[in-house]
Amino acid sequence: MSQYKRLFLIADPVNLQSAAMQRAAALASASGAELHIAVFIEPVVPLLLDKDLRDTARKNYLQEQRYKLNEAAKPLRANGLSVTCQAVFTDDVLEEIGQYAAELQPDLLIKDVRHEPLLKRVFTTPLDWHLLRESPVPVHLVSADNLQALPRRVIAAVDPSRPETQISGLNERIIHEAIGLALQCNAELHLLYAYDPAQAYVTDAGGSGLAWADLAKDMRHSLEKLFASLAEEHGVPPERQQFVTGAARTAISECAHRLEADVLVMGTVHRQGDNRLLGSTTEHLLHKAPCSILAIKP
């Protein structure tokens, strides 16, 4: 049974044969899903130009983009894929993407990762981060590093330590999406949890009377059991259960690198207030993980 029925690719107008295009085409071919490809173009025509000249320049550029999109889609259609294309001028790319996603109801939104400089991320929120926080559908951000058109190894990163992931069912959704992707691509599935010993220190800050080392040991043992139970429930064998130690961002990235993962499936949550400046683990791993990311919301 196909995991995907409809895929939505946000294409790079400069490079239509990008990593995301290759991944989207491979997934559509493997699943038989419909593929909708869209290019969203922000106005770049100088405002000093006469309005008629601006309109003509935009019209010509839009026609050129539509022609290029349809040329890129020709070989996909020749292979039997159902492909539609759209090029759109917009002053608000994020809002336009959201409207298209709401209308299309795709199983997956696919886009190339865009690595923004750290200084820029301090003052503005990158589009990729906005999509992780606000997209109504799972977001697959594709990295060009060591790209395999179809993933060979998928890692589902869960967190059994947080009650909110249990209440919202986020861990279950992450595993469900990872299993579906792995089955669709005939890929190897691993389940990962990064245990940070600092959690025990924070827990003990109120003064439990237990030595920190004992508390850390007890907490680790408890979480190992929860993790193993979660893995067993979903049929993940022990040799593919990755219980690693360390701060999440570093430990997850190192594990993905060691396993030569192609896709890291993670959860993401909407952040409010000043915490948005810090970003989530998933957002920061966009710039650190050695592979593509599939982000799931509660």
N, C-alpha and C positions, 0 to 999 in steps of 0.2 A: 504493500500500500504506500502511495506517495505521501511524503511528509509535507510537501509544498504544492499549493494549487496556483498561487499568484506571487510573483516576485517583483519588487519595485527597486530599480537601480537608479541612483542619482549619479549620472555620468559626469566625467571631467571633460569640459568642452575643449580643453587643450590636448587631452590624450584620451581618445575614445577607446583605445585598446589597453586601458589601464588594468591594474590588478583586480579592481572591483568588477570591471567588465568581464574579465576572464572567469572570475569566481561565479558571477551571476549566470553567465552562459553555461558553465559546467553544471551548476545546480539545476538550471532549467532543463538541460539535456537529460540529467540523471533522473529527474522527478516528473518530467513532462509538464512542468508548470508554465503558465503564461508569464511572459516577461514584459514589463513595461519599463521603458528607458526614458528618462527625462533629463534635460539640461536646463538648469535655472541660471539665468544671466542677469546680473545686476547692471543697470545702465552705466556706461562708461563714456558716452558721447558728450563732448564738452558743451556746457550750458550756454557758452558764448555764441555757439552756432545758431543760425536762424532756425526757427521751429520746423519749417518744412525740410530743411537739410537734416536736422536731427531725426525727424520721422523717417526720412528716406534711408539714412544710414542704419537706423535700427531695423527697418524692414529688410534691408539687404543682408544685414548680419544674421537676422533670424532665419531668413531663407537659406543662407549658407549653412547654418548649424543644422537645420532640418535635413538638408541634402546630405551632409556628412553623417548624421545619425542614421538615415535610411541606408546609406552605403555600408555603414558598419553593421547594420541589421541584415543585410542581404545574405551573407553566408550562414547566419543563424537560421533564417527562414528556409534557406535551401536545405538545411539539415532537418527540417520538419518542425522547428520551434515556432510557437505563436508569439510574435514580437510586435509591440506597438511602440511608437516613438513620439516624443513631444519636446519642443523647445519653447521656453517661456521667458519673457522679460519680466522682472519683478523688482520692486524696491525693498521687499522683505522676503528673503529666501526661506527663512525658517517658517514663517507663516504659510508661504506657498507650499512648502513640502508637507506641512501638517494638513493642509486642505486636501492635497492629492492623496496622502496616506488615508485620511478619513473617507475619501470617496472610493479609493481602490480597495481598501481593506486587505492589504497584502499580508502574507504570512511572514514576510521578511523585507526589511528595508536595507538595501546594500549600498555602501559608499566607500570610496577610498579614504584611508586615514590621512589626515592633513596634520603634519607636525608643525605646530606653531612655536615660535621662540618663547622661552620662559618669560622674558620681560613683557612680551605682548599679552601673555596669559594673565599677568598680574593686573593689567588695566582693562582687558576685554575678555569676555567669555567666548572661547572658540565655538564655531558652529557644531563641531563634533560633540562637544560637551553639552550644548543645548539639546541636540538630538538624543543623547543618552538620558537626559532628564525629562524631556517633554514628548518624545515620540510615543504615539499610542500603540505602536507595534514593535516587536523585537528589532534591534538595530545591529547589523553586521558591518563592522568597520574593518576593511581589508587592508592588510599591510603587504607591500611589494617584496618584503624581505623573504627570501627562500620560498617564493610562492609556488604552491601546488594548486592547479586549477580546482581539483577536488581534494578536500582535506584527507589526510591519511591518519592523523592522530588528533583526537578531540579531548580536551580536559574540561570537566565541569567543576568549577570552584564553588564550594558551599561553605556555610558557616553555621554549624549546629549549636554554637555557643550563645547566639542571640535569640531571645524569645520572639522578637518581632519577625524573624525569618520563619519561625514556626507558625505564628498566628496568621501571617499573610500568605503562607504557602510558597514563599519565594524559593526556598531550597528545592521543593518539588517541581516548580516550574523550570528552574535551571536544569535539573536532571532530565526532565521530560524533553526539553528542547535539545539538550546535548545528545540524548539517546536517539531522538528523531534524526538529527543531523548525521550522526555516526552511521545509523542504519541506511540512510539515503545514500551516503557516500561509501559504504562498506569500510568505514574507518574504525580505528581502535579507540575505545572510550576509557578514559581514566577519571577517577573521582578524587578531588583534591581538597584538603583543608589545611590552612596555614594557622597553626596554633602559636599565639604570641604569649610567652611567659609573663610579659608585663601585665597581662590581664589579671593574674593572681595578685600582683602587687597592688593594683588599683582596687581590687576586691577587698584586700586586707587593710586598705587605708583607714577604714573605720575602727580597726583594732579588734580582731577576732580572738586574739590570744594565741593563735597558732603561729608557729614559726613560718616565715615566708616560704622557705624551701619545702616544708611539709604541705603547705597550702597549694603551692605550684604543682607538686607531685600529685596530690589528690585531684586537682582540677584537670590536669593532663590525662590522668587515668579515666576520669569520668567522660571527658570529651572524646577520648579514643574509643570508648565503648559506644557513645552516641554515633560517632562517625562510622564505625564498623557496622552498626545496626542499620544506618541509613544506606550504606553501600550494599549490604546483604539484601535489604528490602527491594532494591532495584537491580539485583543480579550482577553487581560489579564484583568480580573475583578479587581475592586478597592481593594478588600480584599487580593489580591495577588500582589499588587504593593508596593514595599518596597523602600520608599524614606527615606534614613537615613543620619545622619549628622556626619561628622568626617573625619579624614585622611583616604584615601581609604583603605590602607592595613588593618588598625585596624577595621574600620567600616564594611567592607565586611566580614572579618573573624568573627566578632561578630554576624552579621546577619545570616551567614551560620550556626553558632553554635546555635543561638536561634531557627532557623527554623528546625534544625536537618537535614540539607541538605545532600544529597548523592553525588550530582555533582554540581560544580560551573562552568558555562560556561562563559569564558572571552575572550577578545581579547588580542593579543600580537603583538608587532611591532618590527622590526629589528632595533637595536640601533647601532650607529656608534661612533667611537672615544672613548674618556674618559667616555662617558655616559654608555658604556657597563659595566663599573666597578660597577655601581649602580644597574643595573638590573631593570626590569620592575616590576610593581605591581603584575602581574601574576607570574613572577619568584619568587618573595619574598613570595607570598602566598602559594607556594609549601611547605614552611617550617612553615606556620602559620595557614592555613585554616584547619578546622576539617573534611574535606571531599576531595573527588577526584576532579580533575580539567580537564575540556575539553577546550583546547586552540584553538582559531580561529585566522587566520591571515587575513589581508585585501585582 
